[in-house]
Amino acid sequence: MRHSLTVTLLSLTLVRCSAEATDDAEATADDTSTGAVSAVETGGDSTSDPGPIDGTDEDGADSGSDSTEGDTTTDDGEEGDDTTTGGTTTGEPSGDCSPAFTCVETAPNGWEGPFTLQEDGDDCGPGFPTLVWVGGVEAEAEDATCECDCDVTSHTCPTAGLLEYHEAPCPSNWNSTVVMDPVGEGLASLGMLTPGSVRAYPWPSSQGEATCAASVDLEVFPTPSIVGSNRLCGLGPAPTACGDDLEGECIVDSQAPVCLMHEGDVECPVGTYQDRHLYYDDAVVNRECSCGCETETVCPPGAVAGTVQTSNGPMHYGLTADGECSVIPEPGQITTANYFPAAGASTCESEGEISGEVTVAQPRTVCCA
């Protein structure tokens, strides 16, 4: 009986030692494992189970969180301020413009814009980068040329003469006058007695007459140009709607005036745009070359030849029709006086004159806020 009890106690001792040896081996293996997790000290047994280490629960389900759930990353291209058009793209237009943008009235029917106005020819700037139109305020052109020709078409010198006579030698006042035609016969009835004085002139005047034909020889009207460089600059991308009823549009704040444009000379539309300017697209020539002639006629004095009947028979006399006094010394009576005109000559000097002016054309009305 005692022998059996001793064997039993020995067996229990061996089993316990074997169990302790097994636990030490397992603990050593866990410490050296690459996937081991140290026990969490909770104030309790340091050998308590820390839970699964492979991301699964006891039932094998995945207990980790999905990295795509709850993602709060935003798309910068779809949300936030649109710094190009001045509005926002988060759904429908909000009616508000972004900072550095202004809400302006849209162009009424028939008007274009909004544009910025660069009156000194400055280049278009950011926000309004597109050159839309350039207009001027007046027209100019180089000097025109107008040259003319004149041709004499007719010429006459007096064909009759005027004869004055007196019984006294070269008096201060002449008492008798007779008109001599080119024939000059039958003047004996005048009863002019000699000795006496005579003088003669062309008739009806000392000048002849001429007519000239004028024509344009050369006319040159240089092409005109517009003076001034007033530029209208347009927006880049289409603007965003704004305002309570979304009837406006957002534009970049600008130091230059913001304006609308309309073809023709019209009044500004009702509203904000009331500073009116009138510019022009083109310049045209409204000039004309007119020609005239200045006439000069030279008629030398004609000659007078006649007969004086004396007691000794007829005596012939002659004088120049230049108004100078001539004395007839022989007693008698003048019976004939004939006038002989000179041929003379006429000249024409051309005169060219330019009338009219260079004018602006194709107006456009620009109204600014």
C-alpha positions as CSV (number, residue, x, y, z in Angstrom):
1,M,0.0,0.0,0.0
2,R,2.8,2.5,1.0
3,H,4.7,1.5,-2.2
4,S,1.8,2.4,-4.4
5,L,1.3,5.8,-2.8
6,T,5.0,6.6,-3.3
7,V,4.8,5.8,-7.0
8,T,1.7,7.9,-7.4
9,L,3.4,11.0,-5.9
10,L,6.4,10.5,-8.0
11,S,4.3,10.4,-11.2
12,L,2.5,13.7,-10.2
13,T,5.9,15.3,-9.7
14,L,7.1,14.3,-13.1
15,V,3.9,15.5,-14.8
16,R,4.2,18.9,-13.2
17,C,7.8,19.3,-14.1
18,S,7.0,18.4,-17.7
19,A,4.2,20.9,-17.8
20,E,6.4,23.7,-16.5
21,A,9.0,22.8,-19.0
22,T,6.4,23.0,-21.8
23,D,5.2,26.5,-20.7
24,D,8.7,27.8,-20.6
25,A,9.4,26.6,-24.1
26,E,6.1,28.1,-25.4
27,A,6.9,31.5,-23.7
28,T,10.4,31.5,-25.3
29,A,8.9,30.8,-28.7
30,D,6.3,33.6,-28.4
31,D,9.1,36.1,-27.4
32,T,11.1,35.3,-30.5
33,S,8.2,35.3,-32.9
34,T,8.1,38.2,-35.4
35,G,4.3,38.5,-35.1
36,A,4.2,38.4,-31.3
37,V,2.6,41.1,-29.2
38,S,3.7,41.9,-25.7
39,A,1.2,41.5,-22.9
40,V,-0.5,44.8,-21.9
41,E,-0.1,45.4,-18.2
42,T,-3.5,46.1,-16.8
43,G,-2.7,45.4,-13.2
44,G,-3.8,41.9,-13.6
45,D,-2.1,38.7,-14.8
46,S,0.7,39.4,-17.2
47,T,-0.1,36.3,-19.2
48,S,-3.6,37.5,-20.1
49,D,-4.5,37.2,-23.9
50,P,-3.9,40.6,-25.8
51,G,-6.3,39.7,-28.6
52,P,-5.8,38.8,-32.2
53,I,-2.9,40.4,-34.1
54,D,-3.9,39.7,-37.7
55,G,-6.7,42.3,-38.0
56,T,-9.5,39.8,-37.5
57,D,-11.7,39.1,-34.5
58,E,-12.3,35.8,-33.0
59,D,-15.0,35.0,-35.6
60,G,-12.5,35.8,-38.4
61,A,-14.2,39.1,-39.5
62,D,-12.1,42.1,-40.6
63,S,-12.2,44.6,-37.7
64,G,-10.0,47.3,-39.4
65,S,-11.6,50.5,-40.9
66,D,-12.0,51.0,-44.6
67,S,-9.6,53.7,-45.7
68,T,-12.1,55.0,-48.3
69,E,-14.9,55.5,-45.9
70,G,-15.4,59.0,-44.4
71,D,-12.9,60.5,-46.9
72,T,-13.2,64.3,-46.7
73,T,-10.9,65.2,-49.6
74,T,-12.4,68.0,-51.7
75,D,-12.0,68.5,-55.5
76,D,-10.3,72.0,-55.9
77,G,-11.6,72.2,-59.4
78,E,-15.2,71.9,-58.4
79,E,-15.5,73.6,-55.0
80,G,-14.4,77.0,-53.8
81,D,-14.0,80.3,-55.5
82,D,-13.7,80.5,-59.3
83,T,-10.9,83.1,-59.7
84,T,-11.3,83.2,-63.5
85,T,-14.9,84.3,-63.9
86,G,-15.4,85.9,-60.5
87,G,-18.3,83.6,-59.4
88,T,-18.6,80.2,-57.6
89,T,-19.3,76.8,-59.1
90,T,-20.9,75.1,-56.0
91,G,-24.2,74.3,-57.6
92,E,-26.4,77.1,-58.9
93,P,-25.0,80.7,-59.1
94,S,-25.2,82.4,-55.7
95,G,-25.6,86.0,-56.9
96,D,-22.4,87.0,-55.2
97,C,-19.0,87.8,-56.8
98,S,-15.7,86.7,-55.4
99,P,-13.3,89.2,-53.9
100,A,-11.6,91.5,-56.4
101,F,-14.7,91.1,-58.7
102,T,-17.6,93.5,-59.1
103,C,-21.2,92.8,-60.2
104,V,-22.2,95.1,-63.1
105,E,-25.3,95.5,-65.2
106,T,-25.4,93.4,-68.4
107,A,-25.5,95.1,-71.7
108,P,-29.0,96.0,-73.0
109,N,-30.2,94.8,-76.3
110,G,-28.1,96.3,-79.1
111,W,-25.2,97.1,-76.9
112,E,-21.9,95.2,-76.5
113,G,-19.8,94.8,-73.4
114,P,-18.7,95.3,-70.7
115,F,-15.3,96.5,-71.9
116,T,-12.6,98.6,-70.3
117,L,-11.7,101.8,-72.1
118,Q,-8.0,102.7,-72.6
119,E,-8.1,106.3,-74.0
120,D,-4.4,106.8,-74.3
121,G,-3.7,103.7,-76.3
122,D,-2.6,101.6,-73.4
123,D,-2.5,97.9,-73.8
124,C,-5.2,95.7,-72.5
125,G,-4.6,94.4,-69.0
126,P,-5.4,91.3,-66.8
127,G,-9.1,90.6,-66.6
128,F,-9.8,92.3,-69.9
129,P,-7.0,90.9,-72.1
130,T,-8.7,90.9,-75.5
131,L,-8.4,93.9,-77.8
132,V,-11.9,94.3,-79.2
133,W,-11.9,97.7,-81.1
134,V,-9.8,100.8,-81.7
135,G,-11.5,104.2,-82.5
136,G,-10.4,107.7,-83.1
137,V,-11.8,111.2,-82.5
138,E,-10.9,113.1,-85.7
139,A,-9.5,112.7,-89.2
140,E,-6.3,114.0,-90.8
141,A,-4.6,113.8,-94.2
142,E,-1.6,115.2,-96.0
143,D,-1.9,118.2,-98.2
144,A,-3.9,117.8,-101.4
145,T,-2.7,118.8,-104.8
146,C,-4.9,120.8,-107.3
147,E,-3.3,121.9,-110.6
148,C,-5.2,123.5,-113.5
149,D,-4.9,124.4,-117.2
150,C,-6.4,127.5,-118.9
151,D,-6.9,128.0,-122.6
152,V,-7.9,131.2,-124.4
153,T,-11.1,130.5,-126.3
154,S,-11.9,134.0,-127.6
155,H,-10.3,137.5,-127.7
156,T,-11.4,140.9,-128.9
157,C,-10.0,144.4,-128.9
158,P,-12.1,147.5,-129.4
159,T,-13.1,147.9,-133.1
160,A,-14.3,151.5,-132.8
161,G,-12.8,154.7,-131.7
162,L,-13.8,157.9,-129.9
163,L,-12.8,161.2,-131.5
164,E,-12.8,164.5,-129.6
165,Y,-12.1,167.9,-131.2
166,H,-12.0,171.6,-130.4
167,E,-11.2,174.8,-132.3
168,A,-8.6,175.8,-129.8
169,P,-5.2,174.1,-129.6
170,C,-5.3,171.3,-127.0
171,P,-7.9,172.9,-124.6
172,S,-8.6,171.7,-121.1
173,N,-12.2,171.0,-121.9
174,W,-13.2,169.3,-125.2
175,N,-16.6,170.4,-126.6
176,S,-17.3,167.9,-129.3
177,T,-17.2,164.1,-129.4
178,V,-17.9,161.7,-132.2
179,V,-17.8,157.9,-132.3
180,M,-15.9,156.5,-135.2
181,D,-16.7,153.1,-136.5
182,P,-14.1,151.3,-138.5
183,V,-15.4,152.9,-141.7
184,G,-15.6,156.4,-140.3
185,E,-16.9,158.1,-143.5
186,G,-19.4,161.1,-143.8
187,L,-18.1,163.2,-140.9
188,A,-18.1,166.5,-143.0
189,S,-21.5,167.5,-141.5
190,L,-19.8,167.9,-138.1
191,G,-18.6,171.2,-139.3
192,M,-15.4,170.9,-137.4
193,L,-13.2,173.8,-138.4
194,T,-9.5,174.0,-138.3
195,P,-7.0,175.0,-137.2
196,G,-8.0,173.1,-134.1
197,S,-7.1,170.0,-132.0
198,V,-8.2,166.4,-131.9
199,R,-7.6,163.3,-129.8
200,A,-8.8,159.8,-130.0
201,Y,-9.4,156.7,-127.9
202,P,-10.5,153.1,-128.5
203,W,-14.2,152.6,-128.0
204,P,-16.0,151.6,-125.8
205,S,-13.0,151.2,-123.6
206,S,-9.3,150.9,-123.8
207,Q,-9.4,147.2,-122.8
208,G,-10.4,144.3,-124.8
209,E,-12.1,141.1,-123.7
210,A,-11.1,137.4,-123.5
211,T,-12.7,134.2,-122.4
212,C,-10.8,131.1,-121.2
213,A,-11.6,127.5,-120.5
214,A,-10.3,126.0,-117.3
215,S,-9.6,122.3,-116.7
216,V,-8.1,120.2,-113.9
217,D,-4.7,119.0,-114.8
218,L,-3.8,117.2,-111.6
219,E,-5.5,116.5,-108.4
220,V,-4.2,114.3,-105.6
221,F,-6.1,113.6,-102.3
222,P,-4.0,111.5,-99.9
223,T,-5.8,108.8,-98.0
224,P,-7.0,110.1,-94.6
225,S,-6.5,108.4,-91.3
226,I,-8.1,108.5,-87.9
227,V,-6.4,110.4,-85.1
228,G,-6.5,108.8,-81.6
229,S,-6.1,105.4,-80.2
230,N,-9.1,104.7,-77.9
231,R,-9.1,100.9,-77.1
232,L,-11.9,98.8,-75.9
233,C,-10.7,95.6,-74.1
234,G,-12.9,92.6,-73.6
235,L,-13.2,89.9,-70.9
236,G,-11.5,86.6,-71.0
237,P,-13.8,83.7,-70.2
238,A,-17.5,84.3,-70.0
239,P,-18.5,86.0,-66.7
240,T,-20.6,84.5,-64.0
241,A,-24.1,85.8,-63.4
242,C,-24.7,87.8,-60.2
243,G,-27.2,90.0,-58.5
244,D,-30.5,89.3,-56.8
245,D,-32.2,88.2,-60.0
246,L,-28.9,87.0,-61.6
247,E,-29.2,89.8,-64.2
248,G,-25.7,91.1,-63.7
249,E,-22.3,89.6,-64.3
250,C,-19.1,89.4,-62.3
251,I,-16.1,91.3,-63.8
252,V,-12.6,91.9,-62.5
253,D,-12.1,95.1,-60.6
254,S,-10.5,97.6,-63.0
255,Q,-8.8,101.0,-62.7
256,A,-9.9,101.8,-66.3
257,P,-13.5,102.8,-67.0
258,V,-16.0,100.0,-67.6
259,C,-18.1,100.7,-70.7
260,L,-20.6,99.5,-73.2
261,M,-20.5,100.1,-77.0
262,H,-23.2,100.7,-79.7
263,E,-22.8,101.3,-83.4
264,G,-23.8,104.8,-84.6
265,D,-24.4,108.0,-82.7
266,V,-27.0,107.1,-80.1
267,E,-27.8,108.1,-76.5
268,C,-26.6,106.1,-73.6
269,P,-28.9,103.4,-72.1
270,V,-30.8,104.0,-68.9
271,G,-28.8,102.9,-65.9
272,T,-25.2,103.0,-64.7
273,Y,-23.4,103.7,-68.0
274,Q,-23.9,107.5,-68.6
275,D,-20.4,108.9,-69.4
276,R,-20.8,109.2,-73.2
277,H,-18.0,109.2,-75.7
278,L,-18.2,109.3,-79.5
279,Y,-15.5,107.6,-81.5
280,Y,-15.1,106.7,-85.2
281,D,-14.0,103.8,-87.2
282,D,-13.0,105.5,-90.4
283,A,-12.1,108.8,-92.2
284,V,-13.3,109.8,-95.7
285,V,-12.3,112.5,-98.2
286,N,-14.9,115.1,-99.0
287,R,-12.6,117.4,-101.1
288,E,-12.9,118.9,-104.6
289,C,-10.4,120.6,-106.9
290,S,-11.9,123.7,-108.6
291,C,-10.2,125.6,-111.4
292,G,-10.5,129.2,-112.6
293,C,-8.7,131.5,-114.9
294,E,-7.4,135.0,-114.5
295,T,-7.6,136.8,-117.8
296,E,-5.3,139.5,-119.0
297,T,-5.9,141.2,-122.4
298,V,-3.5,143.6,-124.0
299,C,-4.9,145.8,-126.7
300,P,-2.5,148.4,-128.1
301,P,-4.0,151.7,-129.2
302,G,-5.6,151.8,-132.6
303,A,-4.9,154.4,-135.2
304,V,-7.1,157.3,-136.6
305,A,-6.7,158.5,-140.2
306,G,-8.8,161.1,-141.8
307,T,-9.0,164.0,-144.3
308,V,-9.2,167.8,-143.8
309,Q,-10.7,169.8,-146.6
310,T,-8.7,172.9,-147.1
311,S,-8.8,175.8,-149.6
312,N,-5.9,174.1,-151.3
313,G,-7.6,170.7,-151.4
314,P,-7.8,167.7,-149.1
315,M,-5.2,167.2,-146.5
316,H,-4.7,163.8,-144.8
317,Y,-3.9,163.5,-141.2
318,G,-3.4,160.7,-138.8
319,L,-3.0,160.1,-135.0
320,T,-2.8,157.3,-132.5
321,A,-5.8,156.6,-130.4
322,D,-4.0,156.9,-127.2
323,G,-5.7,160.0,-125.8
324,E,-2.9,162.4,-126.7
325,C,-3.8,165.8,-128.3
326,S,-2.9,166.5,-131.9
327,V,-3.0,169.9,-133.6
328,I,-4.2,170.4,-137.2
329,P,-2.6,173.6,-138.4
330,E,-4.2,174.1,-141.7
331,P,-7.6,176.0,-142.0
332,G,-10.3,173.8,-143.3
333,Q,-12.9,171.3,-142.3
334,I,-12.5,167.6,-141.2
335,T,-14.4,165.5,-143.6
336,T,-13.3,162.0,-142.7
337,A,-12.0,160.1,-139.7
338,N,-11.4,156.4,-139.8
339,Y,-10.4,154.2,-136.8
340,F,-8.1,151.2,-137.3
341,P,-8.0,148.9,-134.3
342,A,-5.0,147.0,-133.1
343,A,-5.1,143.2,-132.9
344,G,-3.8,142.8,-129.3
345,A,-3.5,139.6,-127.3
346,S,-5.0,137.9,-124.3
347,T,-3.5,135.5,-121.7
348,C,-5.1,133.3,-119.0
349,E,-3.5,132.3,-115.8
350,S,-4.9,129.2,-114.1
351,E,-6.1,129.2,-110.5
352,G,-6.7,126.0,-108.6
353,E,-8.6,125.9,-105.3
354,I,-9.3,123.0,-103.0
355,S,-12.6,123.0,-101.2
356,G,-14.1,120.6,-98.7
357,E,-12.4,118.6,-95.9
358,V,-11.5,115.3,-94.5
359,T,-14.1,114.0,-92.2
360,V,-14.7,111.1,-89.8
361,A,-17.1,108.3,-90.5
362,Q,-18.8,105.3,-89.0
363,P,-19.4,106.5,-85.4
364,R,-19.7,104.3,-82.4
365,T,-21.1,105.4,-79.0
366,V,-19.2,104.3,-75.9
367,C,-20.9,104.8,-72.6
368,C,-19.0,104.2,-69.3
369,A,-19.9,103.8,-65.7
